[in-house]
Each structure stands twice: as C-alpha cells, then as structure tokens.
Amino acid sequence: MLDAIDRFFGLTEHNSSIRQEVLAGVTTFLAMAYITVVNPGILSAAGMDFGAVFVATCLAAALGTAIMGLYANYPVAQAPGMGQNAFFTYGVVLGLGHSWQSALGAVFVSGLIFILLSVLPVREWLINAIPRSLKLGISAGIGFFLGIIALSGSGIIVSNDATMVGLGDLTETPAIFMLLGFVLIAALSARRTVGAVVIGMLVVTALGWLTGAAEFKGIVSMPPPMTSFLELDIAGALDLSMVTVILTLLLVDVFDTAGTLVGVANRAGMLDKNGHLPRLRRALLSDSSATAVGAVFGTSSTTSFIESAAGVEAGGRTGLTALTTATLFLLCLFIAPLAQSVPGFATGAALLFVATIMARALEDLEWGDVAESAPAIVTAIGVPLSYSIADGIGLGFITYALIKIASGNASRCPIAVYVVAGIFMLKFGFLS
C-alpha cells in the first residue's frame, strides 16, 4: 500500500514522504479553515441558510481539493474564494437585486465556461493578454472591499450624511473584539504561527462567549440539512442583466487561479526551466470543475487558495498534501454548532486580515509607468467605493483602454482588454 501511494503521487521523485505530505496537508487546512465560518457568514447575508452554506462550503472544499490532488497531483487546496463570495452577496444579490438562486446559477454557468476555456487555448490566451497591472488592481480592490465590509460590520466605519462614511463608536464590544482579533491574527502571522487566523478567531470567540457578547451553541452534531443543494436557477442566470455578472465571476476566478497556481508551484519548485507549470491543463480543469460542483452544492465560486503556500512551506510537494486537507474538510461537517457559535466580530477580524494580505498586490505595480499603474489604482479604488467588484473592474478596463489610446499606445493594448472594456461600457450605458 505504501509503495502504491509512493508511485501514484511520486513521493520519492519529489523527495517527499507520506508523513511530510500529511503534516503539510494539516498545515494547509489550519491556514484556511476560517473559510468554513467566514463563507457561510457572508452568504447568509444574501438570505441563504448558514448551516446549509456551511455544509456546501465543506463539501465543495473537500471535493475540489481531492480532485486537485488526485487528478492534477498538486499540493493545492480549494474552497469558496474570498472576494467571490463578497461579490455574490453584496454585488449580485444585495447590489443588483438578483435572487441567491440566480446567483448560484451564474456561478454554475461561469464554471462551465471556465471548464471550456481550460480545455481550449482561449483560456491561456485570455490570461496572457490581460495586463498584469489590472490583475494586481483587481486583487487589491477586492481586498479593500473586504476591509470595508469587515469594518462596517463591526460598527467601526458607519455611514455619515456629510462625509458619506465616518468613524463609529470604538467603545462598543463588537468593535473592540474585532480589532483585538485582527491584532492577534496579525501578530501571530508575524511570528509565523501556523493557523494564525483560526487561533485569532477562536480567542475572540471565546471572549465573546465569556462576556455574553456571543452565544455558544455546542460543538458536535450531525451536519445541517443541505437546503441549498440543487437550488441554482439556471434560467435566471441566463438573463441579459447577468452577462456582466458571469463575466466578472469568470475573470476573477481565472486570474485568482492563475496567480495561486503559479505562486504555489514556484514556492514548491515545480516550475520547469521555462517557468511553465507542469500538468497545467489538469490543474485548471480541477479548479473549474470545483466551481461548477460547488454551485450545485450551494456556494459561491470555488477556487485555489493561496493559503496552500503554508502547506508547501511545511514540505508539501504532491497531491497527497491536498488529499489530506480534503479529508479534514469532510470531518468539519460534524462541527456545525461550533461554526454557528462564531460571532460576526470574529469573522470580521479574519476578513480584515485577509484584506491586508490581498492589498499587498499593489507593491508589484510598475509605478514608473502611469499608463499601467493609474488604471490599476482606479480599479483598486473603484471596487470598494462603488461597493461593487464588477463596477470597479469595469472602470479599470475602460480607463486602461482609453489611456492607451489617448497616449498613442493603442497597439500596445491587448485586444482582450478592448473586448472586456466594450462589454462594460455597454453595461454602464444600457444595463445599469
């Protein structure tokens, strides 16, 4: 059995061992386990049942990660992505007024398109054609968006008639505990503590229970009913008003996946001499199929998690790392009461920390080239201030294309950018 596992995953070839891969899988799980609480918290704001989304999150993460490990042999875990879930709730459902069932349908359709693009050369053309600066701006913009959601959800940032936004009451318990949790998570991360996000959330959650600011509902039970299973509305997703929604879901998923796979593979020393990813098509198919399956279970887009890098740092080199993480997500199904006992200020602390991580993308901008940096900044600012990831991305693509044309560099702008910019111009002009 041990020899068969070694041969299947190529442990000897990757200078690894079963023990090393299992420990790496546990490390990856601890680094991203927060998603089992944070994702249901965000999607429940769209009217979905917390328990049902908790189950869908665990199943989507387990199945997607298992596919990545068994089919692509990558030490990369998958789960409903941060940013995509915020767009699902605050952009599509609460922002545009669509039902969560139609939003799930849009996720499913985007997953099918992603599968098609993963098979055809179109997908690689699209990724290579979109400017790196816009990819960085999108990532940072989603981070800022999550930051606003975290701060407003805890009452730290409030609406203000004179200035649009203002500072809330920092003496209120949710604000105090949220900031305490954020500081603790950041401090533990600075100390390179494995599972810093989970530890920080658990500490402030326990404080909430002890002070009466949060209710403890138990630890172990049978999984909640999957009331969101097969509830996706395909017909609603095919409405004309959902075109830009599907496009945005697709773009974010494509770019998140590309960045994560390259980053994790680079850390694991998996890139070939030309800097290319081995078994790329298998990895892309694993990721795209996970999105479609996740929508069937009842959750927003499933994508590869950058937290997989924590497992790689711990020695993960093969799909056995991912398979270990997938197994742990399945075990998570039986701790739904504990997940529901985690208060909003605890998940807010995790959101704010994730926001700071995603905002780091701006440091890689080519600041000396205004034609590249300016559209990226417009995107990063536009996403949170318009309270719409789709609108922020649209502003970025449009400004990028127009700046290239006005500066006499129209030929240096990829055709794909003009296509996407044109779609968003139609959206702003006729579909808003």
PyMOL commands that set and color helices and strands:
alter all, ss='L'
color gray80, all
select helices_A, chain A and resi 2-9+18-32+35-44+50-72+84-93+100-119+122-129+132-153+173-190+196-211+234-237+240-267+280-297+308-313+319-340+344-364+370-385+389-406+410-412+415-431
alter helices_A, ss='H'
color red, helices_A
select strands_A, chain A and resi 78-80+157-160+164-167+302-304
alter strands_A, ss='S'
color yellow, strands_A
deselect
rebuild
show_as cartoon
